[in-house]
Amino acid sequence: MERKQAFSQPKRSKLSFASFFRLIGLTRPKYSLFVIGLGAGIGGTILQLIVPKMIRPLIDGFSKGINYGVLGKVVGVYIVAMLLGAIGAAILGFFGENVVKNLREKIWDKLVHLRVKYFDKVKVGEINSRLINDTSQVKDFLAKTVPQTLSSLLLLLGSIVMMWRMDWHMTVAMVTVVPIAAILITPLAIFGSKIARARQDSLADFSGSASEVLSEIRLVKSSNGEQQATRAAGFSIQKLYRIGLKEAIFDGSMQPVMMLLMMSTIFGLLAYGIHRVAVGAMAIGTLMSFLMYLMNLIGAVPVLGMFFTDLSKAAGSTERLNELLVEDQERLTVGQTIDVEGATLAAKHVNFGYDTGEQILHDVSFEAKPNTIVAFAGPSGGGKSTIFSLLERFYQPTSGEIMIGDNSIESVSLENWRSQIGFVSQDSAIMAGTIRDNLTYGLEGAYSDDQLWHVLELAFARNFVEQMPEQLNTQVGERGVKISGGQRQRIAIARAFLRDPKILMLDEATASLDSESESMVQKALDTLMQGRTTLVIAHRLSTIVDADKIYFIEHGAVTGAGKHSELVANHPLYAQYVSEQLTVGN
């Protein structure tokens, strides 16, 4: 199987607005909120453009006293402008949260329906980054960057028009100076954009590696792998540190440079304006209004400059999310609904290999008749668990087919097929939550406490659950860390009893247990196997001997089939395998 890899780095291409809005369209957003919020923001911007013009006669008339009527109007218009801006921002915030909620629901639904092979290739931390960071980036671009950019563009163009109407000489001077300042600041902005991208990529990589290590912390400790884990993390942390140093240089230099350029621009234009006032070419009120419009420009230009940085981030996020959404997924309800009880399960000339191209199974055929026990034995790595993965339809055969009765299992809906299968592995999965949650996981409908206690009793798990402080409502911790391995297995078996499967698959269900736990689990399994078609992967002789038929798997192929006595007599490697098991048992 392929080793898990991080997402490939997307090309730094321009944002395709068609793909962006197609992604947004999947969330069925409330566009009315966007229109209302944008309209309120633009309304506030228009009022901001009116305020400096209203101030000009007020300042020109100071020699005659303060006109409180005009002053009141100015204050009132300014307050309304701020209120409209605040209301618009809040409504756009509601719109953005609605989009990101729907988008995350869409992404999450996609993730849980993706085929298992996707998770073989991609780290959990990377997937979390797509689900959380990339969806937030898309939301911010749509609900913040786009409206703020439109408002800032309107403020920029409106201020220039108003300044031109007041004094075109000053406007020409300003239009000459501001682009020069923008050109001077461009190299720093490009440097900052590169740092932001590098930091985002490094954080995603570090998050993926950290999630992987922390999720297997027991392996780390039992293997004395702390130093190795520390060294691996240290490399990522050092990389982030070097990026952080560059970011510190950028942050430290950007503010004074921006301040220097801004103050130089203001003082230069102010000096020129005072000169024009002194020679009688401009009124003092016009100069003050002009400076207010200049403040609008200074506030708008950085927002417009950040648009391209945010555009670059949104482009990467959109591309990654679209790549995820076009991944092939399982369609649970497509196919026919059948009852597998009484039907023979058979594999016919099945070949299979993972994406690496290496063939894992070679011309595998077997048959499991109703209510019989079929065992798969053989050396580790021979392909036994892969057969179970094909039966669960986590993967599809490269060639050949698996039949249930007269039907290919591929023609049966996944939901119907998996609802009739019970699977207990050597390390059965337990979810964080209560024992009740784990027993009923994936099952529809309500189950009474009596039903849950009954299946626990069948699985020889009732006693230890009754001794727990909160019994069925006891929290088992992440991956069931608060209970023992044997207890986890018995809860998994109780869950299988509750599912009441027609086909039972046991993947070395007692392999990792101590002798006492193994005895209890084996009793539970013996009860569970009664009246069901059972497929067993086992290394232990006691499990194999009682099987109705045994298939010996080595190097991905069936090299022998029959009852225990037949294989001992006719299959030298099986006889050696049995001999080794007896030696281990003794």
N, C-alpha and C positions, 0 to 999 in steps of 0.2 A: 504494500500500500504506500502511496506517496506520503512523504513527510510533509507535515503542515507547513505552508509558506504564507508569507504576508501577501497582501494584495499587491499586484504590480502597480507601479507608480503610473498614474494617468498622464497622458501627454498634456503639456501646458497649452492647450488650445483655447481659442476664444469660446466664450459661452454661446452655445446654440440656443437662441431664444425659443425656437420651435420646440426643442427637447425640454427646455426649462418649463415652458408653459404647458407642455404635454404632461410633465411630471406633476405640476400644480393641479392640472385638470383632473388627475386621478383622485385627488383629495376632495373633489366637489366643494370648493370653498364658497363661502358666503361673499360673493363679489359686491353685494350691496354695502357691506361694511367697508370694503376697500374704497368704493366710490364715495361714500359719505365721509370717511376719514380723510381721504385725499382732498375732497372738496373743502372740508373744514380747514385743513392745513393751507391750501392755496388761498382760501379766503383770509386767513390770518396773515399770509405773506403779502397779499394785496394791501391790506390795512397798514402793514409795516412800511410799505412804499409811500403811503399817504402822509404818515406822521411827520417826516422831515419837511415836507412841503408846507404843512400846517404850522410848523415852528418858525418858518422864515418871517412871516409878518409879525409874529409875536416878538421876535428878537429885534427886528427893525423898529418896533414901536416902543422899546424899553425906555427911550428918552422921554416919552410922554406918559410913562407909567405902565404897570402890568395890566394887560387886558385879561381879567379873570374868566371872562366868557370863553375866549379862545383857548386859554390855558386849560379850562375844564374840558373843552372838546378834545384837546390833544390827549389829556390823561384818559378820557373815556375811550377814545379810539384805540389808544395803546393797550388798555386793559382788555377791550374786546378782542384785539389781535392776539394777545397772549392766551385768552380763554379759548379762542378758536383753535390756536395751535395746540393747546393742552388737550382739548376735546378730540381733535383730529388724531393726535399721537395715541391717545387712549383707545380710540375706536380701531385704529390700525393695529394696535397691540392685541386687541380682541381678535381681529382678523388673522393676525399671525399665529396666535395660539391655537385658533381653530384649524389653521392649515397644518401646523406641526403635529397637532393631536391626530388628525386624520391621516397624515403622512406616516407617522410612527405606527399607527394601527395597520396601515397598508403594508409597511415594511415588515412589521412583526408577523402579520398573517402570511406574508411571502416566506419569511425565514422558517416558520414552523412547517411549511409545506414544501420546502426545498428537498431535493433528494439527498440522501446521506453522503453521497460522494462529494458534494459541495463542502461539507463540514470536514471531510478528510483533507481538504486542500487549504482551508482558510482558518486562521487562528481566531479563537473566541474574542480576544481583545480587539481585533480588527473589525469583527462583526459588530461589537458593541459601539465602536467608533462610528460606523455607518449609521447605526440606529439612533445614536444620541448626537454626536458632533455634526455629522453631515446634514441631518434633518434640521438642526438648529441653525446651521449656516444658510440653508435655503430659506428658512423662515425669516431670518434677519435681513437677508437680501431683499426679499419680497415686501416685508412689512415695515422695514426701516430704511434701508439704503435707497430703494427706488423712490418712495415718497419724499424722503429728505432731499434726494438729488433733484427731483422735479421742482420742489419748492425752492431750493437753492438756485437752480437755473433760472426760475422765474424772478427770484430776488436779484440775481446778477444782471439779467437783461433789463428788468424794470428799473433798477438803480442807474444803469448806464443811460437809459433813455431819459430818465428824469434829470440826471446830471447834465446831459447834452442840452436839454431844453433850458436849463438854468444858466450854464456857462460852458460853451463848447471848448474854449481855450483850456480850462481846467480839466475837462473831460479828456481831451487829447493828451494832456500831460499825464493823467492817471492811466489811460489806456496804454501809454508808452512805458510807464514805470512798472506797472503790475506784471505784464508778461515777462519783463526782464527778471523780476524777482522770482516768478514761477520757473523760468529756465534755470536760474541759479539753484533752486531748491529741488529740481527734478532728479539729479544724481542721488541725493539723499533719499528721496522717495523710492526710487528703484531699489536702492540698497536695502531699505526697510522692508519692501515687498518680498525680496529674496529671503531675508531673514525670517519673515513671518511664514513663508512656505516651508523653509527648512525646519523651522520649529514645529510646525504642524505635522510634518512627515515623521520627524524624530519622536514626537510625543506619541503618535499612533503606534510606531514600532515598539517603543518602550512599554506602552500600555499593553500591547499584545503579549510581549515577553513576560511582563510582570504577572499578568492574569494566568498565563500558562504555569509559571513557577508556583504561584500562591495556591492555585487549584490542586497542585500535587505536592503540598508542603510536607505531607507525611513521607512521601518518597524521598524528598530532599533530605529530611532529617534522618530517616533510616539508612540512607546511603552515604551519610556524612558529606552531603553535597552542598553544605552551606557556603564553603569557600568558592566552589565552582559557580554557584548561583550568584554570589557576590561579585565575582570577577565578570561574569556575563552582564550583570546589571550595571557594574561599574563602567563598562565600555559605553553603554547607552547613556548613563548619567554624565560621563565625561563629555560625550558628544553634545548633550544638551547644555552642559556647562560652557563649552566653547561657543555654542550658538548664543547662550545667554550673555557671554562677555561682549560679543558683537552687538547684541541687542542693547546692552548697557551703554556701549559707545554711541550707538545710534540715538537712544533716548536722551543721553546726556548732551549730545551735540545738536540734536534737532531743535530742542526748545530755545537755546540761546540764538541759534542761527535764525529761526523763525522770528524770534523777538527782535533781533537786529534788523532783519529785512522789513518787518512790519513797522517798527519805529522809524526806520530810515524813510520808508515810503510816506508815512504820516507826516513826519517833520518836513520832508522835502515838499510835499504838496501843500502843507500848512504854510511854509515859508513863501511859496509861490502865491498862495491865496492871499496872504497878508500884503504882499507886494501889490497885488491887483486891487486890494481894498485901499491901500495907501495912495495909489494913483487915481482912485475914483472909478475904476473899471468894474468893481464888484461891491455889493452891499455886504455888511457884516452878517446879516441874516442869511444871505445866500451862501456865504462861506460856511456857516455853521450847519446849514442844511446839507451842503455838499459833503462835509466831514461825516455827517450821520449816514449818508448814502455810502460813503467810503467804508464805514464800519460794517454796513450790510455786506459789502463786497468782501471784506476781510473775513467775515464769518462764513460766507458762501463758498469761497474758493477752496478751503480745505475739505469741505464736504464733497465738492465735485472731484477733488483730487483723490479722496478715499474711495470714490465710486469704482475706480479701476482696480484697486486692491481688492475690494469686496467682490467685484465682478470675477476676478481671477479665482478667489476662494469658492464662490458659488459655482463656477464652471467645473472645478474639480469635484465638488460635492455632488453636483447634478450628474456628472458623468459616472461617478461611482454608484450612485443610487440607481441610475438607469441600467447600469451593468448588472446590478443585483436583481432588478425587477424583470429582466429578460432571461434570467437563468431558468433552466428547465425545472418544473416543479411537479410534485405528485398531485394527481387529480383523484381525490378520494372517492367520489361518488360515480365516476365514469365506469361503466361496465355492468355486467349482469349480477343479480343477487341470487345466490344459491345456498342450499344447505349441504354442508360437506359431510354430515353424519352418514356413515355407511358407505362413503366413497373411498376408493383407493387413491393414495397419493403416490405419484411416480415421477421420477426424473428420467428423461430419455436423451442420451447422448449430449449431455450438457457440457459446454466449454465456457470458460469465463476468465477474464483478465481485467485488472484495474487499468486506469488510464496510462500507466507507464508502458503498456504494451506487453508486459510479461504475463504469460499464460499461467493461471493459478490452478484451474481445474481442466482436466483433459478427458473428454468423452465419458463423463460420469453418468451412470444409470443406476437407479435403485427403485425399490417398490415397498410401500408401507400399506399393508391391507388394514381394513377397519378393525379397531380395538386390539391391535397387536403392538408389541414393543420391538422397535428397530433400533439397533445400536450401531454407532459409528466409532470404530476404534482405529488406532494407528499412531504413529509418531507425531509429536507436536510439529505444527507448521505444515501438516500434510494437506490441509484444506477443509477440515471438518467444520470449523466455525464459519468458513466462507459458504459452505452448503446451507447452513442455517440462515445466513444473511440473504441468500437467494430465495429461500423459502419464505422469509419475512418480507421479501420484495424490496429490500433496501437497495439492491442492485438487480440488473437484468442480465441473463445469460448472453454471452457473445453469440452462441449458437445453441441449437437444441431447445428443448422446452420442458417445463414441469407441468404435469397434468394432475387434476383432481377429478376423478371419474373420467368422463369424456370431454372435459373442458380444460383448456389451458388456464393456468392460474392468472395469466395476463389478461384474460377476458373477464375476470371477476373483479368487481369494484374493490379497491383497496380497503375501504371502510368495512365492507361485508367480510372480506377475507381475513383481515386482522382481528375482527371482532370474534372470530371463531378459533383463534390461536392463543394459546397461553405459553409464555416463554419465561423460563427461570434459568439464569446464568450463574456462573461461579461467583460473581460479584454483582448481585442484583441491584439495580438502580433504586435508590430511595431518595425522594425529593424532600427538601426542607419543608417542614410543616408538621402536622400531627399524624399520629398513627391512623386516625380516621381518614385524613386526607389521602394518605398513601394507599390505603385499602381500596378506596373508591376512585382512585386516579384514572381518568379517561372513561369512566363509566357514566352513562346517563341515568337519570332518575334518582330517587331518594332511597336510602337503605336504612333500615331500623338498626338500633343497637343490638337487638337479638340476632339479626342476620350477621352482623360483624363479629359478634362473640362466637357464633356458630362456626364461621370459617376459621377464626383464630384457634378454636378448639380442634378442628380438623387438622390444622397445621402445627399442633402441639405448641401453640404460642400463647394460649389463653393465660396460663399461670403467670408468665413473666409480665404480661401486659397488666393483669390485675394487681400486681405488686407495685406498679408504677404510680406515682403520686396522683396523676390526672388521668390514668388509664387510657381510654381511647383518645383523649385530648392531649396526651403527652407530646411535647415537641421533640422530634428526633434529631434536630440539627441539620446543617448542610450535609447532604449525601449520607445522612443517617449516622453521623459521627458519635452521637450520644448513646447508641446502642451497639451491642457486639455484632460480629460477623454472623454468628449463628442466628441471632435474633433477627437481623436483617433478612437472612435467607428465609426464615419461617414467616416473616411478614410478607415477603414476596410470594411465597407459596400460598398463604392465605388470600392474597390478592388474586392469584390464579384460580383458587377455589371459587371466589366470588364471581369471576368472569365466566366460570363454568365452560371452558373451551372444549371444542370437539377434537382439536389436534393439540397435543402438548409437546413442547420442545424443551429439553433439559440439556444445558451446555455445562457439563462438569459441575453440577450444582453443589456437590459436596467436596470439591477438590481442595478448597482453601480453609477447611474447617478442622478444628481439633476433634479427637475421637468422640467425645461426649456430644458435641454439637452435631457431628456427622450422624451419629445414631439417631438423634431426635429429628434431624432434617430428612434422613432416609426413610424413617417411619412415615413422615408427612408425605413424602414423595410417593411412597408405595400406595398410600390411600388415594392420592391425587391421580395416579396413573390408572386406576381401576375404571374400566369401561370407556377408555379413550384410546385413540391412535396416538402412540407415544414414540417420539424420536429422541434418542439419548446419545450425547457425546460423553464418553467416559474413559478414564484411564484405569479405573479400579475394577478388578476382576469380578467382584461380587455383582456389580451392575451389569456387566457384559454377559455373564453366564446365563442369566435368567431371560435374556432377550429371545424373541421368536426368530429373529434373523439378525445377523451381524454383517456389516460391510467394513472391510479393512481398507483404509484410505492411506496411501503413501504417495508423496510427490504429486498430489492433486489427481490421482487416479484410483479407481477401485481395482484392487489386485486380488481380492478374494471376497466371497459372499457365501453365507450358509449359517448353520447352527454352530455353537461353540465346539462341539465334539468333531464336527466335519472339518472345521478350519484347523483345529489342532492336528488333525490327521493329514490334511492335504496342503496346508500353507505353512512352510518352514518359518517365515518371518513372524506370522501370527503365533506359532508355537513358541518361538523365542520370546516374543512379547509377553505371552502368558507366563512363561517361566520367570521372566524378570519381575512381573507383577507378584508372583508367588513368593519370590525371594524378598521383595520389598515388604510384602505382607508379613512374612515370617520374621 
